Amino acid sequence: MPSEHEIRLPLEHPLGRASGDELNSLLSAELGRAGLPILLRRSLDTRRRRRPSWLLKVALFARGEQPTPRWQPTNRQAEGPSVVIVGAGPAGSFAALSLLEAGFSPTIIDRGQPVRPRRRSLKALSVDGDLDPESNYCFGEGGAGTFSDGKLYTRSKDRQGVRRLLEMLVAYGAPSRILYDSRPHIGSNQLPRVLTALRTDLEARGVRYEWGARVTEVLQGSDERVSGVGLLDGRFVEGSAVILATGHSARDIYSICQRQGIKMTAKGFALGLRAEHPQAMVDEAQYGARCLDLDLPPAFYQLTAQTTMHGVYSFCMCPGGYIVPASTEPDRLVVNGMSLSRRDSPFANSGVVITVSEDDLAAWAYEQSRPGPSQDPLIGMTFQAHVEGEAYRAGGGQFRAPAQRIDDFVAGRKSQDLPATSYRRGIVPHGFDRIFPATILDSLRQALRRFDERLTGYLSHEGILVAPESRSSAPVRIQRHRESLESTSHPGLYPCGEGAGFAGGIMSAALDGQKVAAAVVRNLS
Ligand SMILES: Cc1cc2nc3c(=O)[nH]c(=O)nc-3n(C[C@H](O)[C@H](O)[C@H](O)COP(=O)(O)OP(=O)(O)OC[C@H]3O[C@@H](n4cnc5c(N)ncnc54)[C@H](O)[C@@H]3O)c2cc1C
């Protein structure tokens, strides 16, 4: 067993920023005489009243001891039972890798395009406001994860599984610092390369990919077991099992599930706004003015507040990032955040969301004379779509977004003008009152006042709120058995990942993909 050591180093120490070979030789110089040092964790301690410093956790292997080798792909070819995977996001992709390594033959079907043509779709959307409903920030190779912020942290308790997953990403070209950085982050510019390397390896080993192929039907054999899927172009793809990993934006899939009697329930989901501030303001609030001349990374924050009706929290904070249009439908607006690996935009953004509860849904359904969540599992999705439609209209079309200065929003007045923003489609002043129910706006207002007590300047006139942040989690859970992980109504169908309501974020979706793949292997062996 290696011994573990914590080391505190001054900010200027080269070990704070080194990676790869340089890191190994610096570590060896620092600790190497006693054995083989391996960096487990590196974080920056920026607590106030202290000079910022690096905190390193190092495992020291005695001479003769060896660390467990890092994960590497095998040469195993696709040859066993065929499994259909719908969705090439983190859940579907890592399910495919696990199935391949276990001797199965996965086929991945995705409505979107591989990374390269998908990039062109994103450009057309960001620059000209032309949305391709099949190829966008949510649909295509790597799913919503590809052009995401690429933050790779998760609340999963499965630390070994998380470590193994990070090693897999490193094996496909991710920087090795994600193995020890306390807040691992890849960035939108590096993730596509990693995903392409993963796909290239899987394809070379016999995994089939179908791009631009939208699933419109789940097929059942005479024994009622799910036996494949039907595509929009009339083709059928058959397999011994079907993994449904279509993400939370595939509204048509939820409707298909409802039509085919696949058991689902409404679930709470996150809804709110995206806040944007000058990064310099966040840096000063977090580091203090005395640190501004030091070479520190753009500062991060995480805020929560309990209000009378809702818990409100900041979500998916992107230091040095951009707000992007994450819509999948032509007349509905959704915003989200991303950043490049160098995080060098002058803006910091984060979601500010509440969890929409069954009570919120029931109240909205009553107002709209619709059946409530106990009768209609898709009521949350309908509500989400309603908010997105109102936001699109409020922005005046072409994916311009309604926005407000944060101080104006809290004071309940409409902004007369708006500051510069990273959102390329443009923002227009709007009071949000037609977009969200008053109870949700009240909770957000209360919470933002509390946020300002924790992060000085949060309510600054330079900060804005952009609507809506509506696709952070699934509004539906597709029911699955605890043990077999098959649909409770349709054996042979495996609801998986974020869209099925079993994950939130890149890492947890990928972990769920691996878990479902293991269940398929168990059930079919
Ligand atoms: C802009 C942005 C930034 C984000 N930043 C982060 C971050 O920094 N860190 C983080 O952890 N998470 C982030 N996320 C969330 C993260 O991307 C998702 O949680 C994750 O991708 C979910 O994985 P998944 O595999 O379950 O589904 P998805 O990634 O949504 O993949 C689903 C796939 O299914 C396909 N599909 C859907 N319907 C059909 C159909 N009918 N037929 C065929 N294929 C279909 C889609 O094309 C898609 O490729 C971000 C998301 C966005 C949009």
The ligand as an SDF file (V2000), in Angstrom:
LIG
                    3D

 53 58  0  0  0  0  0  0  0  0999 V2000
  -24.1300   23.5180  -23.6420 C   0  0  0  0  0  0  0  0  0  0  0  0
  -24.0920   22.4040  -22.6290 C   0  0  0  0  0  0  0  0  0  0  0  0
  -23.0940   22.4120  -21.6480 C   0  0  0  0  0  0  0  0  0  0  0  0
  -23.0050   21.3620  -20.7220 C   0  0  0  0  0  0  0  0  0  0  0  0
  -21.9530   21.3460  -19.8380 N   0  0  0  0  0  0  0  0  0  0  0  0
  -21.7710   20.2710  -19.0470 C   0  0  0  0  0  0  0  0  0  0  0  0
  -20.6170   20.1510  -18.2320 C   0  0  0  0  0  0  0  0  0  0  0  0
  -19.7380   20.9970  -18.2380 O   0  0  0  0  0  0  0  0  0  0  0  0
  -20.4940   19.0480  -17.4430 N   0  0  0  0  0  0  0  0  0  0  0  0
  -21.4490   18.0710  -17.4090 C   0  0  0  0  0  0  0  0  0  0  0  0
  -21.2830   17.0860  -16.6780 O   0  0  0  0  0  0  0  0  0  0  0  0
  -22.5540   18.1520  -18.1830 N   0  0  0  0  0  0  0  0  0  0  0  0
  -22.7260   19.2180  -19.0080 C   0  0  0  0  0  0  0  0  0  0  0  0
  -23.8320   19.2780  -19.8190 N   0  0  0  0  0  0  0  0  0  0  0  0
  -24.8330   18.2020  -19.7180 C   0  0  0  0  0  0  0  0  0  0  0  0
  -24.3320   16.9180  -20.3910 C   0  0  0  0  0  0  0  0  0  0  0  0
  -23.9360   17.2020  -21.6850 O   0  0  0  0  0  0  0  0  0  0  0  0
  -25.4280   15.8610  -20.3430 C   0  0  0  0  0  0  0  0  0  0  0  0
  -25.7370   15.6450  -18.9840 O   0  0  0  0  0  0  0  0  0  0  0  0
  -24.9900   14.5320  -20.9440 C   0  0  0  0  0  0  0  0  0  0  0  0
  -24.5470   14.7120  -22.2640 O   0  0  0  0  0  0  0  0  0  0  0  0
  -26.1390   13.5080  -20.9230 C   0  0  0  0  0  0  0  0  0  0  0  0
  -25.7060   12.3340  -21.5440 O   0  0  0  0  0  0  0  0  0  0  0  0
  -26.6910   11.2570  -22.2070 P   0  0  0  0  0  0  0  0  0  0  0  0
  -25.8110   10.3200  -22.9270 O   0  0  0  0  0  0  0  0  0  0  0  0
  -27.6090   10.7330  -21.1830 O   0  0  0  0  0  0  0  0  0  0  0  0
  -27.5920   12.0660  -23.2510 O   0  0  0  0  0  0  0  0  0  0  0  0
  -27.1900   13.0500  -24.4290 P   0  0  0  0  0  0  0  0  0  0  0  0
  -25.8030   13.5280  -24.2830 O   0  0  0  0  0  0  0  0  0  0  0  0
  -28.2700   14.0660  -24.4790 O   0  0  0  0  0  0  0  0  0  0  0  0
  -27.2210   12.1420  -25.7470 O   0  0  0  0  0  0  0  0  0  0  0  0
  -28.4120   11.6850  -26.3140 C   0  0  0  0  0  0  0  0  0  0  0  0
  -28.1810   11.3440  -27.7740 C   0  0  0  0  0  0  0  0  0  0  0  0
  -29.3620   10.6960  -28.2580 O   0  0  0  0  0  0  0  0  0  0  0  0
  -29.6070   11.1110  -29.5790 C   0  0  0  0  0  0  0  0  0  0  0  0
  -31.0500   10.9540  -29.8650 N   0  0  0  0  0  0  0  0  0  0  0  0
  -32.0770   11.6020  -29.2780 C   0  0  0  0  0  0  0  0  0  0  0  0
  -33.2490   11.1880  -29.7910 N   0  0  0  0  0  0  0  0  0  0  0  0
  -32.9690   10.2620  -30.7200 C   0  0  0  0  0  0  0  0  0  0  0  0
  -33.7710    9.4880  -31.6120 C   0  0  0  0  0  0  0  0  0  0  0  0
  -35.1100    9.5800  -31.6350 N   0  0  0  0  0  0  0  0  0  0  0  0
  -33.1350    8.6460  -32.4710 N   0  0  0  0  0  0  0  0  0  0  0  0
  -31.7750    8.5450  -32.4830 C   0  0  0  0  0  0  0  0  0  0  0  0
  -30.9830    9.2630  -31.6520 N   0  0  0  0  0  0  0  0  0  0  0  0
  -31.5680   10.1030  -30.7790 C   0  0  0  0  0  0  0  0  0  0  0  0
  -29.1560   12.5610  -29.6090 C   0  0  0  0  0  0  0  0  0  0  0  0
  -28.8160   12.9630  -30.9280 O   0  0  0  0  0  0  0  0  0  0  0  0
  -27.9540   12.5550  -28.6660 C   0  0  0  0  0  0  0  0  0  0  0  0
  -26.7500   12.4120  -29.3710 O   0  0  0  0  0  0  0  0  0  0  0  0
  -23.9630   20.3130  -20.7560 C   0  0  0  0  0  0  0  0  0  0  0  0
  -24.9810   20.3200  -21.7240 C   0  0  0  0  0  0  0  0  0  0  0  0
  -25.0510   21.3480  -22.6520 C   0  0  0  0  0  0  0  0  0  0  0  0
  -26.1480   21.3310  -23.6950 C   0  0  0  0  0  0  0  0  0  0  0  0
  1  2  1  0
  2  3  1  0
  2 52  2  0
  3  4  2  0
  4  5  1  0
  4 50  1  0
  5  6  2  0
  6  7  1  0
  6 13  1  0
  7  8  2  0
  7  9  1  0
  9 10  1  0
 10 11  2  0
 10 12  1  0
 12 13  2  0
 13 14  1  0
 14 15  1  0
 14 50  1  0
 15 16  1  0
 16 17  1  0
 16 18  1  0
 18 19  1  0
 18 20  1  0
 20 21  1  0
 20 22  1  0
 22 23  1  0
 23 24  1  0
 24 25  2  0
 24 26  1  0
 24 27  1  0
 27 28  1  0
 28 29  2  0
 28 30  1  0
 28 31  1  0
 31 32  1  0
 32 33  1  0
 33 34  1  0
 33 48  1  0
 34 35  1  0
 35 36  1  0
 35 46  1  0
 36 37  1  0
 36 45  1  0
 37 38  2  0
 38 39  1  0
 39 40  1  0
 39 45  2  0
 40 41  1  0
 40 42  2  0
 42 43  1  0
 43 44  2  0
 44 45  1  0
 46 47  1  0
 46 48  1  0
 48 49  1  0
 50 51  2  0
 51 52  1  0
 52 53  1  0
M  END
$$$$
